[in-house]
Amino acid sequence: MADVEASVRDFVDRGRDCTEKALAQMDLRRKINLLIGEWRAAGGGDVLPDVRDRVRLRPLKKVADPARTIARR
């Protein structure tokens, strides 16, 4: 899905028609929503990861002052 999103952004940035890619992206999102609904109906109750969780897991850039790195976390 990330590939489709990137190609839509690329088409938009270049001023090209992205209708097909955008429709494919919406179809993928619809399928994911259906899968999540089925998962929940089957008893799935865990919290699903989102973008904020992934960003928090990224390593911080190294800086010269280790105290500053610890303070940012």
Order of alpha helices (4+ residues) and beta strands (2+ residues): alpha-alpha-alpha-alpha
